[in-house]
């Protein structure tokens, strides 16, 4: 027995114009260290939210992203 594909196409979302316009940030303004710090802080908040709502796999994945951002910052500080 073969599966039939539905006639519906997957909906795709267009990238917002404000995101498309920011291809590259100028050097010296919000560099990788600032981005990593922001990501570490934001993912820490998201980990708590995911955990609070019982989304354990999502919580785990977000925690991995938080740890990766923290490690990046730690490595950069040790090189300085």
TIVO-2410 file (N, C-alpha, C; in nm, 3 decimals):
# residues 80
REC num residu      c1      c2      c3 atome chaine
REC   1      X   0.084  -0.117   0.000     N      A
REC   1      X   0.000   0.000   0.000    CA      A
REC   1      X   0.089   0.124   0.000     C      A
REC   2      X   0.064   0.216  -0.088     N      A
REC   2      X   0.144   0.339  -0.096    CA      A
REC   2      X   0.070   0.453  -0.031     C      A
REC   3      X   0.149   0.543   0.024     N      A
REC   3      X   0.089   0.661   0.087    CA      A
REC   3      X   0.056   0.763  -0.020     C      A
REC   4      X  -0.057   0.827  -0.002     N      A
REC   4      X  -0.096   0.935  -0.093    CA      A
REC   4      X  -0.054   1.067  -0.032     C      A
REC   5      X   0.002   1.152  -0.114     N      A
REC   5      X   0.036   1.285  -0.067    CA      A
REC   5      X  -0.087   1.373  -0.077     C      A
REC   6      X  -0.102   1.456   0.025     N      A
REC   6      X  -0.215   1.549   0.018    CA      A
REC   6      X  -0.180   1.658  -0.083     C      A
REC   7      X  -0.279   1.722  -0.137     N      A
REC   7      X  -0.259   1.825  -0.236    CA      A
REC   7      X  -0.213   1.957  -0.177     C      A
REC   8      X  -0.203   1.962  -0.044     N      A
REC   8      X  -0.165   2.087   0.021    CA      A
REC   8      X  -0.014   2.102   0.024     C      A
REC   9      X   0.031   2.223   0.001     N      A
REC   9      X   0.172   2.254   0.012    CA      A
REC   9      X   0.200   2.306   0.152     C      A
REC  10      X   0.322   2.283   0.198     N      A
REC  10      X   0.361   2.333   0.328    CA      A
REC  10      X   0.370   2.486   0.322     C      A
REC  11      X   0.311   2.550   0.419     N      A
REC  11      X   0.315   2.696   0.424    CA      A
REC  11      X   0.455   2.741   0.463     C      A
REC  12      X   0.507   2.839   0.395     N      A
REC  12      X   0.636   2.895   0.430    CA      A
REC  12      X   0.616   3.038   0.476     C      A
REC  13      X   0.697   3.076   0.570     N      A
REC  13      X   0.687   3.213   0.621    CA      A
REC  13      X   0.794   3.297   0.554     C      A
REC  14      X   0.753   3.414   0.513     N      A
REC  14      X   0.850   3.508   0.456    CA      A
REC  14      X   0.931   3.569   0.569     C      A
REC  15      X   1.059   3.591   0.543     N      A
REC  15      X   1.146   3.653   0.642    CA      A
REC  15      X   1.109   3.801   0.653     C      A
REC  16      X   1.090   3.851   0.774     N      A
REC  16      X   1.055   3.992   0.790    CA      A
REC  16      X   1.161   4.083   0.729     C      A
REC  17      X   1.119   4.196   0.677     N      A
REC  17      X   1.210   4.290   0.611    CA      A
REC  17      X   1.320   4.336   0.705     C      A
REC  18      X   1.287   4.359   0.833     N      A
REC  18      X   1.388   4.408   0.926    CA      A
REC  18      X   1.498   4.304   0.948     C      A
REC  19      X   1.465   4.176   0.936     N      A
REC  19      X   1.567   4.072   0.950    CA      A
REC  19      X   1.651   4.064   0.823     C      A
REC  20      X   1.588   4.073   0.706     N      A
REC  20      X   1.660   4.066   0.580    CA      A
REC  20      X   1.760   4.180   0.567     C      A
REC  21      X   1.728   4.296   0.620     N      A
REC  21      X   1.813   4.413   0.605    CA      A
REC  21      X   1.938   4.405   0.690     C      A
REC  22      X   1.937   4.325   0.794     N      A
REC  22      X   2.053   4.315   0.883    CA      A
REC  22      X   2.139   4.196   0.845     C      A
REC  23      X   2.193   4.196   0.725     N      A
REC  23      X   2.278   4.086   0.683    CA      A
REC  23      X   2.402   4.075   0.770     C      A
REC  24      X   2.467   4.188   0.795     N      A
REC  24      X   2.589   4.188   0.875    CA      A
REC  24      X   2.590   4.311   0.964     C      A
REC  25      X   2.625   4.289   1.089     N      A
REC  25      X   2.639   4.402   1.180    CA      A
REC  25      X   2.777   4.462   1.161     C      A
REC  26      X   2.789   4.592   1.171     N      A
REC  26      X   2.921   4.655   1.161    CA      A
REC  26      X   3.012   4.607   1.272     C      A
REC  27      X   3.139   4.588   1.243     N      A
REC  27      X   3.237   4.547   1.344    CA      A
REC  27      X   3.246   4.654   1.452     C      A
REC  28      X   3.264   4.610   1.574     N      A
REC  28      X   3.277   4.703   1.685    CA      A
REC  28      X   3.144   4.745   1.746     C      A
REC  29      X   3.036   4.707   1.685     N      A
REC  29      X   2.903   4.740   1.737    CA      A
REC  29      X   2.826   4.610   1.757     C      A
REC  30      X   2.827   4.562   1.879     N      A
REC  30      X   2.753   4.439   1.907    CA      A
REC  30      X   2.819   4.319   1.844     C      A
REC  31      X   2.945   4.298   1.871     N      A
REC  31      X   3.020   4.187   1.814    CA      A
REC  31      X   2.980   4.052   1.871     C      A
REC  32      X   3.058   3.950   1.840     N      A
REC  32      X   3.024   3.813   1.880    CA      A
REC  32      X   3.016   3.793   2.032     C      A
REC  33      X   3.102   3.863   2.107     N      A
REC  33      X   3.095   3.848   2.252    CA      A
REC  33      X   2.963   3.899   2.308     C      A
REC  34      X   2.920   4.015   2.257     N      A
REC  34      X   2.792   4.069   2.302    CA      A
REC  34      X   2.677   3.977   2.261     C      A
REC  35      X   2.685   3.924   2.141     N      A
REC  35      X   2.581   3.831   2.094    CA      A
REC  35      X   2.578   3.707   2.181     C      A
REC  36      X   2.695   3.650   2.213     N      A
REC  36      X   2.700   3.531   2.297    CA      A
REC  36      X   2.645   3.558   2.436     C      A
REC  37      X   2.675   3.675   2.491     N      A
REC  37      X   2.623   3.711   2.623    CA      A
REC  37      X   2.471   3.722   2.620     C      A
REC  38      X   2.419   3.786   2.515     N      A
REC  38      X   2.274   3.799   2.501    CA      A
REC  38      X   2.209   3.662   2.487     C      A
REC  39      X   2.268   3.575   2.404     N      A
REC  39      X   2.213   3.441   2.382    CA      A
REC  39      X   2.215   3.361   2.511     C      A
REC  40      X   2.323   3.369   2.588     N      A
REC  40      X   2.331   3.297   2.716    CA      A
REC  40      X   2.221   3.342   2.810     C      A
REC  41      X   2.199   3.472   2.819     N      A
REC  41      X   2.096   3.524   2.909    CA      A
REC  41      X   1.955   3.487   2.860     C      A
REC  42      X   1.932   3.502   2.731     N      A
REC  42      X   1.799   3.473   2.677    CA      A
REC  42      X   1.765   3.324   2.688     C      A
REC  43      X   1.862   3.238   2.658     N      A
REC  43      X   1.834   3.095   2.666    CA      A
REC  43      X   1.814   3.050   2.810     C      A
REC  44      X   1.882   3.115   2.905     N      A
REC  44      X   1.860   3.080   3.046    CA      A
REC  44      X   1.713   3.104   3.084     C      A
REC  45      X   1.659   3.216   3.039     N      A
REC  45      X   1.517   3.245   3.063    CA      A
REC  45      X   1.427   3.143   2.994     C      A
REC  46      X   1.462   3.108   2.871     N      A
REC  46      X   1.381   3.012   2.796    CA      A
REC  46      X   1.388   2.872   2.856     C      A
REC  47      X   1.503   2.835   2.911     N      A
REC  47      X   1.517   2.705   2.979    CA      A
REC  47      X   1.418   2.697   3.094     C      A
REC  48      X   1.413   2.803   3.174     N      A
REC  48      X   1.320   2.804   3.288    CA      A
REC  48      X   1.176   2.793   3.242     C      A
REC  49      X   1.141   2.865   3.136     N      A
REC  49      X   1.004   2.861   3.085    CA      A
REC  49      X   0.969   2.721   3.034     C      A
REC  50      X   1.059   2.662   2.956     N      A
REC  50      X   1.035   2.529   2.902    CA      A
REC  50      X   1.021   2.427   3.015     C      A
REC  51      X   1.109   2.436   3.114     N      A
REC  51      X   1.103   2.343   3.226    CA      A
REC  51      X   0.973   2.359   3.305     C      A
REC  52      X   0.934   2.483   3.328     N      A
REC  52      X   0.811   2.513   3.402    CA      A
REC  52      X   0.688   2.452   3.335     C      A
REC  53      X   0.692   2.441   3.202     N      A
REC  53      X   0.577   2.388   3.128    CA      A
REC  53      X   0.594   2.242   3.088     C      A
REC  54      X   0.695   2.177   3.146     N      A
REC  54      X   0.712   2.034   3.123    CA      A
REC  54      X   0.769   1.998   2.986     C      A
REC  55      X   0.833   2.093   2.922     N      A
REC  55      X   0.892   2.069   2.790    CA      A
REC  55      X   1.038   2.029   2.810     C      A
REC  56      X   1.058   1.907   2.859     N      A
REC  56      X   1.190   1.866   2.903    CA      A
REC  56      X   1.293   1.858   2.791     C      A
REC  57      X   1.256   1.805   2.675     N      A
REC  57      X   1.352   1.796   2.565    CA      A
REC  57      X   1.391   1.936   2.517     C      A
REC  58      X   1.293   2.022   2.505     N      A
REC  58      X   1.321   2.160   2.465    CA      A
REC  58      X   1.407   2.229   2.570     C      A
REC  59      X   1.378   2.207   2.696     N      A
REC  59      X   1.458   2.262   2.804    CA      A
REC  59      X   1.602   2.215   2.794     C      A
REC  60      X   1.620   2.088   2.767     N      A
REC  60      X   1.754   2.031   2.753    CA      A
REC  60      X   1.831   2.095   2.636     C      A
REC  61      X   1.766   2.107   2.523     N      A
REC  61      X   1.831   2.164   2.405    CA      A
REC  61      X   1.867   2.311   2.427     C      A
REC  62      X   1.776   2.384   2.489     N      A
REC  62      X   1.804   2.525   2.519    CA      A
REC  62      X   1.919   2.537   2.620     C      A
REC  63      X   1.924   2.448   2.716     N      A
REC  63      X   2.034   2.448   2.813    CA      A
REC  63      X   2.167   2.424   2.743     C      A
REC  64      X   2.168   2.336   2.644     N      A
REC  64      X   2.290   2.311   2.567    CA      A
REC  64      X   2.335   2.438   2.495     C      A
REC  65      X   2.239   2.512   2.439     N      A
REC  65      X   2.272   2.639   2.371    CA      A
REC  65      X   2.327   2.739   2.472     C      A
REC  66      X   2.268   2.744   2.590     N      A
REC  66      X   2.316   2.835   2.695    CA      A
REC  66      X   2.459   2.801   2.734     C      A
REC  67      X   2.486   2.673   2.753     N      A
REC  67      X   2.621   2.630   2.790    CA      A
REC  67      X   2.722   2.660   2.680     C      A
REC  68      X   2.683   2.643   2.556     N      A
REC  68      X   2.771   2.673   2.443    CA      A
REC  68      X   2.806   2.821   2.439     C      A
REC  69      X   2.708   2.906   2.461     N      A
REC  69      X   2.733   3.051   2.463    CA      A
REC  69      X   2.824   3.088   2.580     C      A
REC  70      X   2.800   3.029   2.697     N      A
REC  70      X   2.885   3.054   2.813    CA      A
REC  70      X   3.029   3.008   2.787     C      A
REC  71      X   3.043   2.893   2.725     N      A
REC  71      X   3.177   2.842   2.695    CA      A
REC  71      X   3.250   2.934   2.597     C      A
REC  72      X   3.179   2.985   2.497     N      A
REC  72      X   3.239   3.078   2.402    CA      A
REC  72      X   3.293   3.200   2.477     C      A
REC  73      X   3.212   3.254   2.567     N      A
REC  73      X   3.254   3.372   2.644    CA      A
REC  73      X   3.373   3.340   2.734     C      A
REC  74      X   3.370   3.225   2.798     N      A
REC  74      X   3.480   3.184   2.885    CA      A
REC  74      X   3.610   3.170   2.806     C      A
REC  75      X   3.602   3.108   2.688     N      A
REC  75      X   3.720   3.091   2.604    CA      A
REC  75      X   3.776   3.225   2.559     C      A
REC  76      X   3.688   3.319   2.523     N      A
REC  76      X   3.732   3.452   2.479    CA      A
REC  76      X   3.799   3.527   2.594     C      A
REC  77      X   3.745   3.513   2.713     N      A
REC  77      X   3.804   3.583   2.828    CA      A
REC  77      X   3.939   3.525   2.866     C      A
REC  78      X   3.954   3.393   2.851     N      A
REC  78      X   4.082   3.328   2.883    CA      A
REC  78      X   4.190   3.364   2.782     C      A
REC  79      X   4.152   3.396   2.659     N      A
REC  79      X   4.248   3.434   2.557    CA      A
REC  79      X   4.293   3.579   2.572     C      A
REC  80      X   4.213   3.659   2.642     N      A
REC  80      X   4.245   3.802   2.658    CA      A
REC  80      X   4.356   3.826   2.755     C      A
***
